[in-house]
């Protein structure tokens, strides 16, 4: 298997929405809650490909897109925020998400931010375990404000990278 990280601009509009839909297909409620946001995100990145290519990438295996990660650098040097980060269902559990996240961390370190922040959901156990496995520390758990049991609490994580900024 050949794992590669490719520019978002190398793919067609809709791929980000497609990857998110597949990655969260384990529960139809995910799409019901987030499909509009996913479509807006896909549209934004494809309307602004320079931003897309500098703030994210698509992970491929043997040329097939299997996931992607994005980040928002507007708060640097204080922090860079990881946005969407997903892997297609059939590729989960093989370490691809961790490889993808490690590549994102490598790229974000080059931005000389003090830390990387990410928010995930308490119901997404594999996600928060992956963040912890690469060094992210839980800062806080926050009630999401929803009465819907599906929604879960927000988990805010950070990875301090200041000490790594000069290594690049």
Secondary structure, DSSP 8 states (H G I E B T S, - for coil): --EEEE-GGGS-TTHHHHHHHHHTTT-HHHHHHHHHHHHHHHHHHHH-HHHHHHSEEEEEETTEEEEEEEEE-TTTTTEEEEEEEEE-GGGTTSSHHHHHHHHHHHHHHTTT-SEEEEEEETT-HHHHHHHHHTT-EEEEEE--S-S-GGG--EEEEEEE-GGGGGG-
